[in-house]
């Protein structure tokens, strides 16, 4: 239907309108061009008549004699000069306003004041261009504040008849209305307008004075014709609204528009029925299915009673959603059970060698008969065991976790033959914050085994720092041991493994895994080793609220 109705009708309407408009545009353009040339000739004749009248003025011997005389030396001399020049102006001027400016106008102060009361100001450029132009004068356009209209002025130099010496200038003033009286307007157009523009494309004469000195721009709604004038580089422009030429063609355009619109409405009605019956239900269903990507799994409630293909499609989709929901619930429960099992498994991965070595140290100390040391070691060991077991409670405070690491390091100092220094720096505002337990002891154990045990006695140093970093708790364990043999890989940095030849890295990995299982990939253990010496471990733990502790 679209091909059979819309395209032929639209093409016929477009072609007929286009052809008619083209013919009318051609005729109107030619008519405007002829009219603007006729008016341009009228204006040129008018300007030529002004120039001829200026010939009589500048050739006046009386005027030349008066301007050639010496400047007045007193007020009385200037008064005589003013009277004589006013009398000459009355005698010489014709239908236009006339002004005479002596060459050295500054020597005529009273006459200058008299001239300044007129709309024509004796600008220096008038003298300069008039003196540079030999034989003829120069045309200007200015705004008359008294008339609130533009005026045209013709400036021409007054020279001596014999020596061609510049004596001054004469200025002929012509109102814009007088110039526009020379224009011929065709009676067949109601909105026909003529305007003058200067060499800078600024409007200097128009039916509306509000556009004076405004730049002329092409209006697509107007038919334009333009021709150059013989003076000043000015142009005459004629403009007529295109609708005055295309009145009849607009009726054809309107008729064609209604035919095409009626056809489109009829086609749109049938398409509306089809879309409402088939396409819109499918579109709604697809839009609902796209919500699965955002995690919204709920059945599609519309069109469930339809017995056609749409109803069957909706029924199959709803059955799929129910199956996916059940599967997700089962998977979620299994993952939760798996996570709890992994956490319990990691919590129970306690290195038995530590306890065996500690018991051996107690035995050795007992044999040495140092009962004070034995009592201290047994006390610290019992505190260590009590904190580790603690009836299965997984949470502790920063203060207790640091104390647990402190007890471990004290035991290591008591049972080993090597001594090292330990420094603690714990911010008071994090001591009471809750954290998961057993995250510091594996790290300091790693520092003792792989750092302090490789240094001379008394040279080892371990620093444990706990501070707040934004919404996290940051633990930093540093030692001055030998570090790692080579820079750790990116995988080792993120997984928290310190890969030594002896394979001892289980404690760091367990801490890292526990933190990530609890809090996600943004938390865990990060290592920073200097290839020359030293090893640094950073543990990032979130600051928990009550809801997180309950979960």
N, C-alpha and C positions, 0 to 999 in steps of 0.2 A: 504493500500500500504506500509505503514511503517513496519507493522508486517510481511507482505509477502515477502518484498524485503530486507529492511535494516537489520533487526535482523538476518535472516539466513546468509546473506553474511558476515556481520560483525562478527558473531560468528564463521563461518568457517575460515575466515581469521585469527582471533585471535587464534583459536585452532591450526591451522597448523603452524603459526609462533611461537607460544609458545612451541609446541612440538619440532620443529626443533632447536629452540634456546636452549632449555634445553639439547638436545643431544650434540650439538656443545659445549656448555659451559662445559658439563661433560668431553668431550674428551680433550678440550683445557686445562681445569684445571689439568687433569691428566698428560698431556704432559708437562705443565709448571712445575708441581711439580717434575716430574722425572728430567727435565733439571736443575732445581735449586738445587736439591740434588747432581747431578753430579758436578756442578760448585762449590758447597759448599765443596765437597770432594777435589776438585782441590785446593781450597784456603787453606783448612786445611793442605793439604800436603805441600803447599808452606810455610805456617807459621811454620810447623814442621821442614822443612829444614833450615829455618832461626834459629830456636831454637837450632838445632843440631850444626849449625856452631858456635853459641855462646858458646857451650860447649868447643870447642877448644880454644876460646879466653880467657874465664875466667879461664881455667885450665893451662894457660901459666905460668910457674914458673918465667920466666923473668919478666912478667908483674906484678906478685904478689910481686916479690922482689923489683921492682921499686916503686910500690905504698906503700910498707911497709916501705920504707926508710924514714928517718926523713925529714920534710919539709926543703926546701933550706933556708939558712940563709943569702944569698947574691944574688946579681943579677947574678953573675957568676955561682953560684950553680944552680940557676933556669934555666939559659941558657943551662947548661949541661942536666938538667932534661928534658927540652923541646926537645932537640935533641934526647935523648934516647927514649922518649915516641913516638915521631913522627916516628922514625925508627921502633919501635915495631908495631905501627899501620899499617905501610906499609907492614910489614911482615905478620901480622895476618889477615888483612881484606881480604875478598873474593870479591864477585860480588857486595857488597853493601857498602854504606858509613858507616864508623866506627868512633866513638868518645869515648874517655876515660876521665872520670871525677874523680879525686882523692877525697877521702872522705872529707878532709879538704881543699876545693877548695879556701877558702879565703886566705890560706897561699901561693898560687901560683898566684899572681896578674898578672904577665905578661902572664902566660899560660891562665888565664881567659880571658884576652883581646883578645888573639889569638882565643880562642873558640868562643867568642861573635861575631866574624866575620863570623861564620857559621850560618846556619838557625836553628840549634838545640840549644836552650837556656837551660843551666843546672838549671832547676827548682828544688826547694827543694822537691816537691812531687815525682820527679823521684827517689831521694835517699830514701825517706821514704818508698814508696811502694815496691821498689826493695829490700830493707833490710828486710821488713816484709814478703816478699814472699820467702820461702825457696825452693831451688831446681830449680825453674824456674824464668823467668822474667815477665815483664808486658808489654802489648801492648798499644800504644797510637796512636792517629792520630792528626796531626797539619797541619797548613797551611804554605806553603813555599812562602814567598813574592817574592823570586827571580824567582821561576818556575811558580808562580801564579797557583799552583795546590796543592792539599792535599798530604801529605806524611805520611807513617806509620813508627813508630819507636818502636823498641824492646829494653827495658831497663832491664839489668840484673846486679845483684850485683857481684863484684869480692871479693872473700873471700880466706883466707889462706887455704892451703890444709890440715894443721894439726889442727889448733886451730879454724878454721871456723870464723875467725875474718873478719869483713867487712872492706875492703880497699878502695872501690870506686865502680863506676858503669861503664859499657860499654853500649853505645847506638848505635844500628844498624839502619840506615836510609834506607827505601825502598820507592822509588817513586810510586805514585798511578798507573802510566802507567805500571810499571813492574808487579804490582799485577794483573792488568786487563788483562795482556797478558796470564794469566793462564785460563781465562774464555773462554768457548766455546759457540758460538752464532749459532743458527739454521739458515740455509740459506733460509728456506721457509718463513721467516718473514722479512719484511723491517724495521719495527719499534720495534724490540725486544730490550729491555733494561734491564740491570742488575745494581743494586745499593746496597751498603752496608749502614746499619744504625746501630748506636751504641745502648747501653742499654737505652739511653734517647730518642730513636726514632728520632734521628737527622741524616740526610744524611751525610755520611763521604766519600763516593765514588760514582760517578755517571758519565755518559757520558758528562754531562754539569757541569762545575765547578762553575756555578753561583748559584747552589742550595746547596753548601756546608754549613753545619751546619743549614740548613733549616729543620723544622719539617716535617716528612713524613706524608702525608695525603692520604686517600683512594680516588681515582678518579673513579667515577662510570662508566666512559667511558673506563676503563682499566680492563683487566683480570689479577689478581694478584696471585702470588705464593710466599711463604716465608718459609725459614728454618733457624734454628739457626746454628751458627758456634761454633767451640770448644774453641774459645778464646774471652775474653773480654765481653761476653754477647752480641756480635754483631750478626746481622742477614743479610742474603742475600735475596734480593727481586727481582723477575723477573716480568716484566710488558709488556703486549702486548695489543694494542688497540683492543677492542671487534669487531670493524668493519672488522678487518682482518680475524676474525673467522666467521663472519656472512655476508660475501659478497654475497653468494648465497641466503641466507634467506632474505636479504634486497630486492632482486628482487621480491620475493613472496610478501613481505610486500608492495612494491610499487604497484604491480599488484592489490592486494586486496584493497589498498587505492583508486586507480582510479575507481574500480568497485563500491565501496561504495560511493565515491564522485559523480559519474555519477547518481547513483540512487537517492541520496539526491537532486541533482540539478533538476532532473525530478519531484520529489515529491514537491520540493520547488516552481517550476513553477506553478503547479496546485494549490497549497495552496495560492500562490500569487494572482492568478486570483480570487479565492474565497474570499480572504480577501479584495481585492480591490473592489469587488462587494457588499459585505455585512458588513463584520466586521469593516473595516476602517470607513465607514460613521457612524456606530453606535458609534464607539469609539470617533470620532470627536464630535458627538452630546453629548455624556456623558461628555466629557471634557468641552464643552461649558456650559452644565447644572451645572457643579461644580462651575462655576464662579458666580452662584447666591449667594453662601455663602459669597462672597466678596462684594455683593451689586451691581454687574453689571447685570442689567436687560435690555437686548436688544435681538432682534430676531436672529435666526440662519439663515444666508444667503445662505448657501450651500445646494445643493440637493433639492431645492424647486420645481424644474420642473419634478422631478421623479414621475411617476404614480404608483409605487409599494408601498410596505409597508413602505419603508424608507421615501418616499415623504409624505405619510400620517402621519407618526410619526413626521416629521419636521413641517408639517402644524399645527398639534395639539399642538405641543410645542410653536410655535410662537403665536397662539391664546391665550394660557395660559399666556405668557409673557405680551401680550397687556392688558389682564384683570388684571394681578397683578400690572402693572404699573399704570393703572387708579385707582385701589383700593388704592395703596400707596399714590398717589397724593391727593386723597380725604381724606385719613386718616391723612396725613400730614397737610392739611389745617384745618381739624377739631381740631387736637391737638394744632395747632398754635392759633386758635380762643379760645380754652379752656384755654390755658396758659395765653393769654391776659386777659381773663375774670377773671381768678383766681388772677392775679396780681392786677387788678383793684379792685376786691372784698377785697383783703387783705389790699390794700392801704386805703380803705374806712372804715375799721374796727377800728374806733376811739372810745375809751372808753368815753362815755358821762359823767360818774361819775366824771371824773377829772374836766371837765368844770363846772359841778354843784357845786362841792366842792369849786372850785376857786371863783365862783360868791358868794357863801355863805361867804367865807373869806373876799371878798371885802365888803360885807354888814356889816360884823362884824367889820371890820376895820373902815368903815365909821361911824358906831355907836360910835366907840371909838374916833372919831374926829382926827384921825392921817392922815391928808391929804397927807403928804409926802409919807408915806408908800402906801396909796391908789394909788397915782399917779404912784409909782414904779411898783406896782402889775399890774395895768391896762396896763402900757407900755409893761411889759414883757409878759403879756397875749396876747396882740395884736401881738407882734413879734412871739409868739408861733403859733397863729392861721395863721398869714401870711405865715410862713414857711411850715406849714402843708398843707395848701390848694395850694398856689403857682400855680394856674391855671392848675393843673394836671400834672406839670412837675415832673418826677420821679427822676431826677438826681440832685445832689448837690455836694459840695466840702467837704473835711474833715473839713476844717476850719468852714464852716457854720453849718455842722452837730454837731460839738463840741459846737458851740455857742448856737445851739438850745437846747442841753442837759443842757448847762449852765443856760439858761433862765428858763428851767423847774425846775432845782434844786433851783434857786433863789426864784421862786414862792413858792416852797414847804417850804423853810426856812421862808418866809414872812407869809405864811398862817397858819403854824403849830405852836404849842406851844413848840415844841422841837427844839433844835439846834444841828447841826452836822457840821463837817468840810468836805470840798471837795477840792481835789488836782488834778490839771491837768498837764499832761506831754505829750506834742504833739511835735513830731519831725518836724522841719521847712520844711524838704524836702517832707513831705506828705501833708502839709496843702492845697495845691492847686490841689491835685489829685481828680478826679471825683469818686463819689460813689453813690449808691442808697440812697435815704434819708429815715429818720425815722427808723434808725437801732439802734441808741444809746439811744433815749429817753425812749423806752419801757424797756430797760435794767436798766437804772438808776432809773426809776419808780419802778421797781421790787426791787432794792436795798433799796429804801426808805421804801416801804410798808412792806417788809419782813425782813429788817435788821435794819434800823435806828429807826423805830417805836417801836422796842423791846428792845432798849437800854435806859439807863438813859440820861437825858438831858446833852448835851455837850460831851458825850462819843463816839458818832458815827463818823466814818470816811469813806469817799468814795474816791477812787483813780481812775481816768480815764486816761488811757495811750493809745496813738496812735503812732505807729512806723512802719517802713518797715521791712518785713521779706522775703528776696529773691525777688520774683516777686509778693508778696502779701502785703496787708495792714493788720496789726494786731491791733485790739482794745482790751484792757483789762480793765474790770470794776471790782473792788474789793471793798468789804466792810468788816467791822469787826463785822457784826451782828452775830446772833446765828447760822447761817448756816442752814443745813437741819437736820431733826431728825435722818436720816439714810443715808448711802452712796447711791448716785443715781445709778440706774441701768444703764447698758450699753445702753439700749434703750433711757433712759432719757438723758444720756450724749450726744448722737448723735442727738437726736431730738430737743434738746434745751429747754426742759420743766423743770421747777422747780415746783415739785409737792408738794404743801402745802395742809394742811387740808382745807383751805378756797377756794382752786381751782383756785387761781390767778396764771396763767401761760400762758395766751393767748398771751400776748405781746411777750414773748421770742419765743413761737412757731411760731408766725407770722413772726418775723424777720428771724428765721431759714428757714422757708418755702420759703420766698421770695428770700433769697440768693441762695437756692438750685434750685429754678425754673429758676433764671437768669443764674447761673454760674455752676451748677452741684453739684455732691455729695461731691467734695473736699472742699466745702465752706459751711459756716453756723455758728451755735452757738455751743460752747462746754462749759460744766460746770465743775467746780472743787470745791468741797465743803469739808471743814474740819469738821469732826463730832463734834469737840469741839466748834469751833467758826469760823466765817468768811465764805464768799462766793465769788467765783471768776468765771467770765464769760469771755470767749475768743471769739471774732468775727473775722473770717477770710474772707477778701474781696480781690478779685484780683485787680491788677493795670491794668486799662483799656486803650486801645488805641482808636484812633478816629473811626476805623471801628466798634469796639464793641459798642461804644456810639451811632453810627448811627443805628445799628441793634436793 
